[in-house]
Amino acid sequence: MESFDVIIVGGGPSGSTCGWKLRLAGKRTLIIDCKIFPRDKPCAGWITPQVIPLLKLDVQEYSSAYTWQPITGFRCGVIGGTDIPIDYQKPVSFGIRRSEFDHYLLNRSGSEKRLNEKVDRIERVGGEWVINNKYRAPMLVGAGGTNCPIARMLSGTRKEKGSTVVAQEVEFKIDEAMSDCGVTGDIPSLYFCPDFRGYGWCFRKGNYLNIGLGRTDARNFTNHVSQFQAFLGKREIPYLDVRYPWKGHSYQLHALPERKLTAEGVLLLGDAAGLADAISGEGIRPAIESGLIAAELISDANGNYQAEYLAKYEPLLKCRIGKRSRPGVLNQLPASWIATGANWLLASRWFSRNVLLDRWFLHRFEKVP
C-alpha cells in the first residue's frame, strides 16, 4: 500500500491548485480522478482577472500553447428581447477551454496522479484514510465536483440541501461554413431568462464556440433551452448542429443553507463544497480560492488534522468568498425594483455595467489577498 501526506480526490482546478501548493510546501500528494486528462468538462469557460495572480499564471506561456481569449465587453439582454453592448475597451475577463486549462493545472501541480480510477472504497483505519485498499494518508481532500464520493461520505445518509444550477451547453470548433456567425471573441453575449432565474451565453474563444443555458429552477428546463435556441436562430447564430449534441450538468451554488465541509482528517473544495457564486454561477475562482486556503491550512497543521483544527477552514472561506446567500439575480434586487419590471433594468446601460457586470459577474473591485 502506498503512503502519502495528502490524498486529493478530483483533478479539476480546486484539486490541482491544492496539490500544487502542497507540493511547494514539501508534501507528498496524490491526486485521484476517474477521468483521463485532458477530458471534456461542460463549462462556459471564462475566468475573471483575479484568477491570474491567484494561480501565478504565466499568461504569455499559457496563451502560446492554449486557447486564451481576452474579453473586453459583453452584450447583455433578455431572451426574446434586444441587447445592450457594454465595452470596457480593455480585457476584463478571459475565455479558456476547460479541457486545456484543467489539464495544464493538473500537470503543473507536480502531484502524483492516478487517473481513470474511481474511488470505490473509503475507510478510516488507525487515524488514516485508506482509499481503494491501495493508498493511505492522514489527510483526505474531496475535490471531485458535484458527485464527489468524499462529499457523499461526509454528508452520510443526510442529503445535502442547496440551490442547484441545471445547465446544458455545447462547445465545438467553428468550421468554414460557420466562420461568419457574427459572434466575436472579445464581446460574448449574456441573455437572461424573462423570469431572471437563469441566463444563456454565447462565447467565442478563438476557433471554438461555446453556447449554453443554466437555471436555478429545473422546472420546464427543456422548454427554456428550446426557447433560447430559437432566439439565437432568429439572430442568425449557428446555435445547434446535429454533429455537436448539447451536454447537461448540474452543480451547487454558494447559497443557503450552510453545509458540512470538514470532519476529522477531511475537507471539501470547489463544487464538492458547493462554492459556485450564488449570482453568476462562476465556479473556477471559488474553486481555486478554496484549494489555496485548504493547502495553507493543511501545511500549517503540523499533522494536526483533528476536526477542531480543520473547522477553521469554513471561516477562512467566508472571509475570501463571502457568506452563503440566497441565489439568483432576482434575490439581489429590491422588491420595489422587481415590481416595476426587472426587464427594464437590463435596458439600462448603467445598471448592466455597474451592477450586473462590475459587481455581480466580474467582481471588478475585489482585491486579491
N, C-alpha and C positions, 0 to 999 in steps of 0.2 A: 504494500500500500504506500502511495506517495504522500509525503507530508509537505504542507505549505503554511505560510503565515496567515494568508487570507485566501479564501475561495470566493470568487465572484461568479454568480450565475447570470449570464447575459452579457453579450459583447457589443451592445449599442453604445451611444455617446456617454451615458451615465456610467456604465460598467468599465468602458475603456478609459475614461477620464480618471475614474477612481484607481484603476490599475496602474495608470501612468504615474500618478502622484505617489502611490505606494511604492512603486519601483524606485522612484527618485529618493524615497526615504529609506531604501535598503530592504524593503520587504519582499519575500518570495511570494509571488501572487500567481494564482491560476484563474483563468477565465474560461468558463464552460458555456458553450452555446449550442443549441440544437440545429443551427443552420451552418452552411458552409459560406464563408465570405469570399468575394462580395456577393451580397444577396439583395433581392428586391425588398424594399421597405416602403409601403404606402405612406406617403407624406408629401405635403405641398413642397417642402424642400426649400425653406428660406430661413436665414439666420439674421439676428439683429447684430449691430456692430459690437455690442458688449461681449459677444462670444469670442471675438478675436483675441483680446488681451487675456480673457479667462483661460483660453487654451494655449496662450503664447503661440498662436498660429502664424507661421511664416506665409503670408498671403502670396508673395512672389513665387515661392517654391510650390505652394499648393496649386495656384492658378496655372502654372506652367505645365501641369500634368493632368489636372482635373477641371471639371466644369466650375466656373466661378463667374456669376452674373451680377454685376453691380446694379442695384435698383435705385433709381433717382426719383421715383414718384409712384403714385398709384392712381387708378381710375376707380372711383367709389360710387356706388349707386344701389338701387333696389332692383331685384329680379323683376323684369317686366317693365321697368321704367328707364329713365335716362341716367347718365352718369356724369360725374364731375372730375376732370383731371386735376390732380394735385402734384405740382412739380417742385421738388426741392433743389434742383439743379446741382445736386451732389449726391453721392451714394449715402443712403440711409438704411440700407439692408442689402443682403446678398443672397442670390439664388445658388443652391447646391443640389447635387443629386445624392440622395441618401445612400445608394449603393456604393458610390465612390467615397463619400465623406466618412461613413461608418467604417469602411474597410481601412481607410487611411488612419483613422484614430486607433483602431484596434491594433494595427501593425506598429504604430508609433508607441503604443503603451509599453512595449517591451515585456509584457507579461507572458508567461507560458500559456498556451492555448490548447483546449480540447474542443474542436469544432465537430459539428454533425453528431453530437452526443446529447441525448435527452437526460434530464435529471429524473430518474425513476425512483430513487430511494434516498431518503434523508434521515439520518439517525444522530442522536446525541449520545456519545459514548465517552465517559471519563472526562467530561469538560471540553470535549472537542466535537466538531461536526464531521460526520462521515458521509460522503456522497457516493452513491452507487457502489459501495463496498470497495472503492478504488482510491479515493482521495480523502485526506483528512486535514483539518485546520481548526484552530481555536476560534477563528472569526469567519462568519459567513455573511455575504452581501447579496441581497436579492436585487438584480437589475434586469430581469427578464421580461419587462414590459407588462402589459395588462394581465396576461395569463401566467405571470411568473410563479413557478412552483414554490418559491420561498414565501411569496406573499400569501399564497393559499395556505401554506403551513402555519404562518403567523396568525392568520385570521381563524384557523381551526374550523369548526363546524359553523361558526357565525359568518354569514355572508356580508361582506363589506358593502355598505350603502354609500352612494355618492352620485354625483352628476356625471352621466356618461355621454360622451360625444359619439355619435354614429356617423360614419363618413363613407363615401365612395369616390374613387378617383381613377384617373388613368394618366400614365406618362409614356410618351413614345417619341421616337426620333422623327423629326419632320422630314418628309421626302420632298422631292422636287415639286410635286403637284400641290403641296401644302405650303410652300415657301412664302407665298404672299398672303398668308392667313390674316394679316392685319394686327397680329399680336406682337408687340415689341418687348424685348427682354428688359429694358430699363423701366418700363411703365406697366407692371402687371395690373390685373383688374380684381377688385373685390366687390361682389354683388350680394347684398343681404336679402334674406327671405323677407317677404312682406310682414311676417309676424315677428321678425327680429330674433328668432330662436336658432339662427344659423346663418351661414353665408357660403357662397360659392366663390371659386377663384379660377383664374386663368393666367398661368405664369409661363413665360417662355424663358428657357435657360440655355443659351447658346442654340444648339440644334435640337433641343428637346422641348416638348410642350407638356405641361402638367395642368390638368383640369380636374376639379373635384368640388364636392359639396359636403359640408358637415353640419350636423344639427344636434342640439341638446334635447330634442323631442323626437323620439323614434316613430311616433305615430304618422302613418301615411308617408313614410320616408321615401318609398319608391316613387310616389307621385311628385314629391318635391324635386327629386333628381330629374324626373322626366320633364318637368316644367323648366328646370334650369337648362337642360339640354336643348329644349325647343327654343328658349330665349336666345341661347348662343347661336343656334342655327339661323334664326332670323337676322342675326348680326353678321352672317356670312363667315362665322368662325368654324373651321372643321373640327367640331367638338367630339365627334364619335366616328370610329372606323371599326368595322367588324373584325379587323385584324388585331385590335387592341381593346380587349374587354376591360370594363371598369372593375376595380377590386374594392372590396369592402373591408373595413376595420373599425374598431372602437377603442376608446381609452377614457380614463377617468380624469376629470378636471380637479384642480386645487380648490375644491369647494367644500362647503359644509355637508355632512358633519365631519368632525375630526376622525382620523384613522389611526390605528396602531401601527407604528413604523419601526419599533425596536423591541427587543427582548434580550435575554441572556445570550451574548455572543452573536447577535444577528441584527441587521438593519436593512431597510429598503431604500432604493434610489429611483429617480425618474418616474416613468409610467407605472412601475410596480408600486410606487408610493402614491400615485395619483397626484402628480405635481404640475400637470399642464395648466397654463394660465387660464383662469376662470372666465376671462372675457374673450381673448383672441384665440385660445386653444394652443398657443405656442408651447411646444414641449421640449425643444432642444436646449434652450438656455436653462430652464429649471433643472433639466436632467444633468447638465454639466455642472451647475452650481451644487446640486446635491452630491455629485461624485467628488467634487473638491472638498466640500465640508466633511463628508464621511472619511475621506482619506486622511485629512488633517486630524480628525478626532481619533481614528484608529492608530495613527502614527504616534500621537501623544499619549496613548493609553498605557504604554509600557506593559502590555499584556493583560491589563485590567479591563476585561470585556464584560463585566457584570452589568446587569440591567440598569442599575442606578447610574452608572457612569455613562452608558450609551444613551440614557434618557436625555442627555444634554443635546443630542442631535436635533430634536424637534424644535427647541427654542432657537437654535442656531439657524435652522431653515427659515423660521419665521422672520428672523432679522434680515435675511438675504432676499427671500422671495415673497414675503408678506404673509399675512394670516389667510386662512381659508375663508372664502366669501361666497355669497350667492352667485351662481354662474350666469353668464349671458349679458348681452348689451342692454336689454330691457331693464334688468335689475340695477344697472348703474345710473339710470336716468330718473329724475324726479317724476313722481306720478303725474304732476300737472303737465309736464312736457309730453308724456305719453298720451295723455288725454287729448291734447291739442293736435296730435298727429306726429308720430315718430318719423314717418316718411319725410315730413317737411325738414327734419333736421339734416338728413343727408343731402338735401338740396342746398344746404348752406355750406359754402366753401370753408368758412371759418370753422364750423363745427367739425367737418370732415378732417380738416388738417390739424387743428389744435387739440381736439378731444379724441376723436376716433383713432386717428393715426398716431399723433405725437404721444398721447397719454396711454391709450389702451393697447395699441398694437406694437409700436416701436419702442416705447419706454425711453424716449429720446433723452430725457433729462435725468435719468437714473445713473448714478455713478457706479463704476465697477470697484468693488472692495480692493 
